[in-house]
Amino acid sequence: MSALSDETIRPSRDASLPDPEELMSRAEIEALQLTRLQQTLHHAYENVPAYRELYDSHGVKPEHLKTLEDLAQFPFTDKEFLRSAYPFKAFAVPMDQVRRIHASSGTTGRPTVVGYTERDIDTWATLLARCLRFSGVRPGDMVHNAYGYGLFTGGLGAHYGIEKLGGTVIPMSGGQSERQVQLIQDFRPRVILCTPTYLLALADTFRDAGIDPRETSLEIGVLGAEPWTQQMRHEIEETFAIKACDIYGLSEVMGPGVAGESWEMQDGPTIWEDHFRPEIIDPFTAEPLPTGQDGELVFTTLTKEALPIIRYRTHDLTRLEPGTDRPGHRRMGRITGRSDDMIILRGVNLFPSQIEEIALEIDELSPHFQLRLSRPGTMDEMTVHIERRPECDGAQAESAGQELARRIKVRVGSSCRVSVEEPGSLARSSGKLRRIYDERPR
């Protein structure tokens, strides 16, 4: 059995300082990527029959990769590739070397199962700690972790990262909003980790308890697991008087910690390219796209032992930008949506994030909304159910709803219905929020 090099992870001795790899130049990063990519391809080919069969069928072998550009010769993988290997056939190490297993919910089929060796867990914790430090969290900070624990990677991934940084974890997990509010008031954490929509749901619970969310101890929110707009960031920062930073990851690639956002810049998550090689492709033709052009994000892991992932199509739509705070590492642009969440409404493509962006420009409307798709006749229809803000009266709400429908028509190009609902009437979520309810007959 081949193994990846022992130099794959080298955490800083002082958790408050950047890892040496963070400060590498672009040329140094790409040289490291090439070495690690060659190791990963050999590791996968020699130890995972599914990869060997895939590459043999496409006429490529690990030794064909001489430059980073040669990666384009290798075929893509996706959820179906992992599901076909359910549960453990995609693992590249014996099971006695696997120290932890996580899995997706499996709501659309077999779950995707991911495994971690001891080194994988250490790498994950180190990169999560790197993201937290990059977003302004410091050793000694108390961190309220409201990501879900269990098979979902968010809770435990964040937990180990907080401890690796030298912080104090409050392992709250999701749900029990009244209890969350009580512990935040009693324990006075400086940092909260959760999804952006759940943090806004917690704001409602604070207000219901007679507490101004701006008067809590919280100073930083490290928020992820769902796309969110600049308008949503502004809403959160104004509501809580905090700095809100993005964190990105997905279970198949590692979990949270693949990319993190700078506290100072707040200009999108920086991808830790010493461990991941990102690409952008055209979501329809799968052709590679240059830096700065929008498309689908693809990831290759460079240091994972238990589950190497090569050219994995994430379905997240974004772009790559040059690095800023860490110039050697490229950044992700805002995720505009997922290619598999795209709504095609009477020939017009739209995403929930577009509706969110427009709605939050209208003062009378809240960030809590749902999109319901129906087909009462021969044509598809979309109704936007959105809550009014508490200070907005009925007449203002009706006018705001009409304005939202008008702006969607002008900027997205499709007509829709808007139903303005009472505050607190729409379902909240303690994890990833469901925005789309497709009620069309199949």
C-alpha positions as CSV (number, residue, x, y, z in Angstrom):
1,M,0.0,0.0,0.0
2,S,1.3,3.4,-0.9
3,A,1.1,6.2,1.6
4,L,1.2,9.9,1.2
5,S,4.3,11.7,2.3
6,D,4.8,12.3,6.0
7,E,5.3,16.0,5.3
8,T,1.6,16.5,4.3
9,I,0.8,18.4,7.5
10,R,3.0,20.7,9.6
11,P,1.0,22.7,12.0
12,S,2.4,25.8,13.6
13,R,3.8,25.5,17.1
14,D,2.2,28.8,18.1
15,A,-1.5,28.6,17.1
16,S,-1.8,32.4,17.1
17,L,0.7,32.6,14.1
18,P,0.1,31.7,10.5
19,D,1.1,28.3,9.3
20,P,4.2,28.5,7.1
21,E,2.2,27.3,4.1
22,E,-0.2,30.2,4.3
23,L,2.6,32.6,3.5
24,M,4.0,30.7,0.5
25,S,4.2,32.5,-2.9
26,R,2.1,31.4,-5.8
27,A,5.1,29.6,-7.4
28,E,5.8,27.8,-4.1
29,I,2.2,26.7,-3.8
30,E,2.0,25.4,-7.3
31,A,5.3,23.4,-6.9
32,L,3.9,21.9,-3.7
33,Q,0.6,21.1,-5.4
34,L,2.3,19.3,-8.2
35,T,4.3,17.0,-5.8
36,R,1.2,16.3,-3.7
37,L,-1.0,15.8,-6.7
38,Q,1.3,13.2,-8.2
39,Q,1.3,11.4,-4.8
40,T,-2.5,11.5,-4.5
41,L,-3.1,10.1,-8.0
42,H,-0.7,7.2,-7.3
43,H,-2.3,6.6,-3.9
44,A,-5.8,6.5,-5.4
45,Y,-4.9,4.4,-8.4
46,E,-3.0,1.8,-6.4
47,N,-5.5,1.5,-3.5
48,V,-9.0,2.2,-4.9
49,P,-10.3,-0.2,-7.6
50,A,-13.0,2.3,-8.6
51,Y,-10.3,4.9,-9.5
52,R,-8.2,2.3,-11.3
53,E,-11.2,1.2,-13.3
54,L,-12.2,4.8,-14.1
55,Y,-8.7,5.8,-15.2
56,D,-8.1,2.7,-17.2
57,S,-11.3,3.2,-19.1
58,H,-10.2,6.7,-20.0
59,G,-6.7,5.7,-20.9
60,V,-4.9,7.7,-18.3
61,K,-2.5,6.7,-15.5
62,P,-0.9,8.7,-12.6
63,E,2.4,8.9,-14.4
64,H,0.8,11.0,-17.2
65,L,0.6,13.9,-14.9
66,K,3.8,15.9,-15.5
67,T,2.3,19.4,-14.9
68,L,-0.7,20.9,-13.1
69,E,-2.4,21.4,-16.4
70,D,-2.2,17.7,-17.1
71,L,-4.9,17.2,-14.4
72,A,-7.5,18.1,-17.1
73,Q,-6.8,14.7,-18.8
74,F,-8.3,12.9,-15.8
75,P,-12.1,12.3,-15.6
76,F,-14.4,14.0,-13.1
77,T,-16.0,12.4,-10.1
78,D,-19.2,13.2,-8.4
79,K,-21.7,12.0,-5.8
80,E,-22.7,9.1,-8.0
81,F,-19.1,7.9,-8.1
82,L,-19.0,7.8,-4.3
83,R,-22.5,6.3,-4.0
84,S,-21.6,3.5,-6.3
85,A,-18.7,2.7,-3.9
86,Y,-21.1,2.6,-0.8
87,P,-20.2,2.2,1.9
88,F,-16.4,1.9,2.1
89,K,-15.2,0.9,-1.4
90,A,-13.8,4.3,-2.1
91,F,-11.5,4.2,0.9
92,A,-7.8,4.0,0.1
93,V,-6.6,2.6,3.4
94,P,-7.7,-0.6,5.4
95,M,-10.6,0.0,7.8
96,D,-8.3,-0.5,10.8
97,Q,-6.6,2.8,9.8
98,V,-9.9,4.7,9.7
99,R,-10.6,6.7,12.8
100,R,-13.8,8.4,12.0
101,I,-16.7,8.1,9.5
102,H,-19.1,10.8,8.4
103,A,-22.0,10.6,5.9
104,S,-24.4,12.8,4.1
105,S,-28.2,12.7,4.9
106,G,-28.9,10.4,1.9
107,T,-32.2,12.2,1.3
108,T,-31.8,11.9,-2.5
109,G,-30.5,8.4,-2.6
110,R,-27.7,6.5,-0.9
111,P,-25.6,8.7,1.4
112,T,-22.1,9.6,0.5
113,V,-19.7,8.2,3.1
114,V,-16.4,9.8,4.0
115,G,-13.6,8.4,6.2
116,Y,-10.6,9.9,8.0
117,T,-7.3,8.5,9.2
118,E,-5.7,9.9,12.3
119,R,-3.6,12.2,10.0
120,D,-6.7,13.2,8.1
121,I,-8.3,14.3,11.3
122,D,-5.2,16.3,12.4
123,T,-5.1,18.0,8.9
124,W,-8.8,18.8,9.2
125,A,-8.4,20.3,12.7
126,T,-5.4,22.3,11.6
127,L,-7.1,23.8,8.6
128,L,-10.3,24.6,10.6
129,A,-8.1,26.3,13.2
130,R,-6.4,28.2,10.3
131,C,-9.8,29.4,9.1
132,L,-10.9,30.5,12.5
133,R,-7.7,32.4,13.2
134,F,-8.0,34.0,9.7
135,S,-11.5,35.1,10.6
136,G,-10.3,36.8,13.9
137,V,-10.7,34.0,16.4
138,R,-7.9,33.8,18.9
139,P,-6.5,31.2,21.3
140,G,-8.4,31.5,24.5
141,D,-11.6,32.6,22.9
142,M,-14.8,31.0,24.0
143,V,-16.7,29.7,21.0
144,H,-20.4,28.8,20.8
145,N,-20.6,25.9,18.3
146,A,-24.1,25.6,16.9
147,Y,-23.3,23.5,13.9
148,G,-25.0,20.1,14.1
149,Y,-23.0,17.2,15.6
150,G,-23.3,13.6,14.4
151,L,-22.8,12.3,10.9
152,F,-22.9,15.8,9.5
153,T,-19.2,17.1,9.3
154,G,-20.0,20.6,10.6
155,G,-20.2,20.1,14.4
156,L,-17.3,17.8,15.0
157,G,-15.1,19.4,12.4
158,A,-15.5,22.8,14.0
159,H,-15.1,21.4,17.5
160,Y,-11.7,19.9,16.8
161,G,-10.6,23.1,15.0
162,I,-11.6,25.2,18.0
163,E,-9.6,23.0,20.3
164,K,-6.6,22.9,17.9
165,L,-6.6,26.7,17.9
166,G,-6.6,26.8,21.7
167,G,-10.1,28.0,22.1
168,T,-12.8,26.9,24.5
169,V,-15.7,25.0,22.9
170,I,-19.3,25.2,23.9
171,P,-20.6,22.1,22.0
172,M,-24.2,23.2,21.7
173,S,-25.1,21.7,18.3
174,G,-28.2,22.9,16.5
175,G,-31.8,23.4,17.7
176,Q,-33.1,24.3,21.2
177,S,-33.0,28.0,20.4
178,E,-34.1,29.2,23.8
179,R,-31.4,27.1,25.4
180,Q,-28.9,28.6,22.9
181,V,-29.9,32.1,23.9
182,Q,-29.6,31.3,27.6
183,L,-26.1,29.8,27.3
184,I,-24.9,32.7,25.2
185,Q,-26.1,35.1,27.9
186,D,-24.7,33.0,30.7
187,F,-21.3,31.9,29.2
188,R,-20.7,35.1,27.2
189,P,-18.8,33.6,24.2
190,R,-16.9,35.9,21.9
191,V,-17.6,33.8,18.8
192,I,-20.5,31.8,17.4
193,L,-20.3,29.2,14.6
194,C,-23.6,28.3,12.7
195,T,-25.4,28.7,9.4
196,P,-26.2,32.4,8.6
197,T,-29.9,31.7,8.4
198,Y,-29.9,30.1,11.9
199,L,-28.1,33.1,13.4
200,L,-30.9,35.3,12.1
201,A,-33.4,32.8,13.6
202,L,-31.6,33.1,16.9
203,A,-32.0,36.9,16.7
204,D,-35.8,36.3,16.8
205,T,-35.4,34.2,19.9
206,F,-33.3,36.9,21.6
207,R,-36.0,39.5,20.9
208,D,-38.7,37.1,22.1
209,A,-36.7,36.9,25.4
210,G,-36.6,40.7,25.6
211,I,-32.9,40.8,24.7
212,D,-31.4,43.1,22.1
213,P,-29.1,40.9,19.9
214,R,-26.7,43.8,19.6
215,E,-26.1,43.7,23.4
216,T,-24.7,40.1,23.6
217,S,-21.0,39.2,24.2
218,L,-20.7,38.0,20.5
219,E,-18.1,39.8,18.4
220,I,-17.5,37.3,15.5
221,G,-19.7,34.9,13.6
222,V,-18.0,32.3,11.4
223,L,-20.9,31.2,9.2
224,G,-21.2,28.6,6.5
225,A,-22.9,25.4,5.2
226,E,-25.2,27.4,2.9
227,P,-24.8,30.2,0.3
228,W,-25.3,33.7,1.6
229,T,-25.2,37.1,0.0
230,Q,-23.5,40.4,0.9
231,Q,-27.0,41.7,1.8
232,M,-27.3,38.8,4.3
233,R,-23.9,39.6,5.7
234,H,-25.0,43.3,6.3
235,E,-28.3,42.1,7.9
236,I,-26.4,39.8,10.3
237,E,-23.7,42.4,11.2
238,E,-26.3,45.1,11.8
239,T,-28.6,42.8,13.8
240,F,-25.8,41.5,16.2
241,A,-23.1,44.2,15.9
242,I,-20.6,41.6,15.0
243,K,-18.1,40.8,12.2
244,A,-19.5,38.0,10.0
245,C,-17.0,35.8,8.1
246,D,-17.6,33.0,5.6
247,I,-16.2,29.5,5.9
248,Y,-16.5,26.9,3.1
249,G,-16.3,23.2,2.9
250,L,-18.1,20.1,1.8
251,S,-18.1,16.7,3.4
252,E,-16.8,14.8,0.4
253,V,-13.7,17.1,0.1
254,M,-13.1,17.3,3.9
255,G,-15.8,19.2,5.7
256,P,-15.7,22.8,6.8
257,G,-12.3,24.4,6.6
258,V,-11.5,24.0,2.9
259,A,-11.5,27.8,2.7
260,G,-11.9,30.6,5.1
261,E,-12.4,34.4,5.0
262,S,-10.1,37.1,6.2
263,W,-11.3,39.2,9.2
264,E,-9.6,42.3,7.7
265,M,-10.6,41.9,4.1
266,Q,-14.0,40.1,4.1
267,D,-13.6,39.6,0.4
268,G,-14.5,35.9,0.1
269,P,-13.0,32.6,1.4
270,T,-9.4,31.9,0.7
271,I,-8.8,28.3,-0.5
272,W,-6.0,26.6,1.3
273,E,-4.3,25.4,-1.8
274,D,-1.5,23.6,0.0
275,H,-4.2,20.9,0.6
276,F,-6.7,21.4,-2.3
277,R,-6.4,22.1,-6.0
278,P,-9.5,24.1,-7.2
279,E,-10.7,24.4,-10.8
280,I,-13.6,26.3,-12.4
281,I,-15.4,24.6,-15.3
282,D,-18.3,25.4,-17.5
283,P,-21.2,23.5,-15.8
284,F,-22.7,22.5,-19.2
285,T,-19.6,21.7,-21.3
286,A,-17.2,20.8,-18.4
287,E,-14.5,22.8,-20.2
288,P,-11.9,24.5,-17.8
289,L,-12.5,28.3,-17.3
290,P,-9.9,30.9,-16.4
291,T,-9.5,32.8,-13.2
292,G,-12.2,35.4,-12.8
293,Q,-14.8,33.7,-14.9
294,D,-18.0,32.2,-13.3
295,G,-18.6,28.5,-13.5
296,E,-18.8,25.3,-11.4
297,L,-16.2,24.7,-8.7
298,V,-14.2,21.4,-8.9
299,F,-11.9,20.2,-6.1
300,T,-9.0,17.7,-5.9
301,T,-7.6,16.9,-2.5
302,L,-3.8,16.8,-2.1
303,T,-3.2,15.3,1.3
304,K,-6.2,13.0,2.2
305,E,-5.3,9.5,3.0
306,A,-8.5,7.6,3.7
307,L,-10.6,9.1,0.9
308,P,-8.7,10.9,-1.9
309,I,-11.0,13.0,-4.0
310,I,-10.0,13.8,-7.6
311,R,-11.7,16.4,-9.8
312,Y,-14.9,16.3,-7.8
313,R,-17.8,18.3,-9.2
314,T,-19.3,20.3,-6.3
315,H,-22.1,21.9,-8.3
316,D,-21.4,25.2,-6.4
317,L,-21.4,28.1,-8.9
318,T,-18.7,30.7,-8.2
319,R,-15.3,31.9,-9.6
320,L,-11.7,31.9,-8.6
321,E,-10.0,35.2,-7.8
322,P,-6.4,36.1,-7.1
323,G,-5.3,36.0,-3.5
324,T,-5.2,39.1,-1.4
325,D,-4.5,38.6,2.4
326,R,-2.7,35.4,1.4
327,P,-1.5,36.1,-2.1
328,G,-0.3,32.6,-2.8
329,H,-3.8,31.1,-2.3
330,R,-6.7,32.0,-4.6
331,R,-10.1,33.1,-3.3
332,M,-13.6,32.0,-4.0
333,G,-16.1,34.5,-5.3
334,R,-19.6,34.6,-3.7
335,I,-21.5,31.3,-4.4
336,T,-24.4,32.4,-6.5
337,G,-26.1,29.0,-6.2
338,R,-25.8,25.4,-7.0
339,S,-26.3,24.0,-10.5
340,D,-28.6,21.4,-9.1
341,D,-30.6,24.1,-7.2
342,M,-31.2,26.2,-10.2
343,I,-34.9,26.9,-10.9
344,I,-35.9,27.0,-14.5
345,L,-39.1,29.1,-14.5
346,R,-40.7,29.5,-18.0
347,G,-37.3,29.4,-19.6
348,V,-35.5,31.7,-17.2
349,N,-32.8,30.4,-14.9
350,L,-32.8,31.7,-11.3
351,F,-31.4,30.9,-7.9
352,P,-32.7,31.5,-4.4
353,S,-29.7,33.8,-3.7
354,Q,-31.0,36.2,-6.3
355,I,-34.3,36.5,-4.5
356,E,-32.5,37.0,-1.2
357,E,-30.3,39.7,-2.7
358,I,-33.3,41.6,-4.0
359,A,-35.6,41.1,-1.0
360,L,-33.0,42.5,1.5
361,E,-32.9,45.8,-0.5
362,I,-36.5,46.4,0.6
363,D,-36.6,47.7,4.2
364,E,-40.0,46.3,5.0
365,L,-39.1,42.7,4.2
366,S,-37.2,40.3,6.3
367,P,-34.6,37.7,5.2
368,H,-37.0,34.8,6.0
369,F,-38.5,33.5,2.8
370,Q,-39.5,30.4,0.9
371,L,-40.0,29.7,-2.8
372,R,-42.9,27.4,-3.8
373,L,-43.1,26.1,-7.3
374,S,-46.4,24.9,-8.7
375,R,-48.1,24.1,-12.0
376,P,-51.8,24.9,-11.7
377,G,-52.3,24.8,-15.5
378,T,-49.8,24.3,-18.3
379,M,-47.3,26.8,-17.0
380,D,-45.0,26.7,-14.0
381,E,-45.5,29.4,-11.3
382,M,-43.4,30.5,-8.4
383,T,-44.7,32.1,-5.2
384,V,-42.3,33.9,-2.9
385,H,-43.5,33.6,0.7
386,I,-41.6,36.2,2.7
387,E,-42.1,37.6,6.2
388,R,-42.6,41.3,6.8
389,R,-40.6,43.0,9.5
390,P,-42.4,43.5,12.8
391,E,-42.4,47.3,12.5
392,C,-44.0,47.1,9.0
393,D,-47.9,47.5,8.9
394,G,-50.3,45.8,6.5
395,A,-50.4,48.5,3.9
396,Q,-46.6,48.8,3.9
397,A,-46.3,45.1,3.6
398,E,-48.6,44.9,0.6
399,S,-46.7,47.7,-1.1
400,A,-43.3,46.0,-0.3
401,G,-44.6,42.7,-1.8
402,Q,-45.6,44.4,-5.0
403,E,-42.2,46.1,-5.2
404,L,-40.4,42.8,-4.7
405,A,-42.4,41.2,-7.6
406,R,-41.6,44.2,-9.8
407,R,-37.8,44.0,-9.1
408,I,-37.7,40.2,-9.7
409,K,-39.4,40.7,-13.0
410,V,-37.0,43.5,-14.0
411,R,-33.8,41.9,-12.8
412,V,-34.4,38.2,-13.1
413,G,-36.7,38.3,-16.0
414,S,-39.5,36.2,-14.8
415,S,-42.9,37.0,-13.2
416,C,-43.8,35.6,-9.8
417,R,-46.4,35.9,-7.1
418,V,-45.3,37.4,-3.7
419,S,-47.2,36.6,-0.5
420,V,-46.1,38.7,2.5
421,E,-46.4,36.7,5.7
422,E,-46.6,37.5,9.4
423,P,-43.3,37.7,11.3
424,G,-42.3,34.2,12.7
425,S,-44.8,32.3,10.5
426,L,-42.3,30.6,8.2
427,A,-40.3,27.5,9.3
428,R,-36.9,28.1,10.7
429,S,-34.0,25.7,10.5
430,S,-31.1,25.0,12.9
431,G,-29.0,23.7,10.1
432,K,-29.1,24.1,6.3
433,L,-32.2,26.0,5.5
434,R,-34.6,24.6,2.9
435,R,-35.6,27.5,0.5
436,I,-37.3,25.6,-2.4
437,Y,-40.5,23.7,-2.2
438,D,-41.3,22.1,-5.5
439,E,-45.0,21.2,-5.6
440,R,-45.2,20.6,-9.3
441,P,-46.7,17.2,-10.4
442,R,-44.0,14.9,-11.7
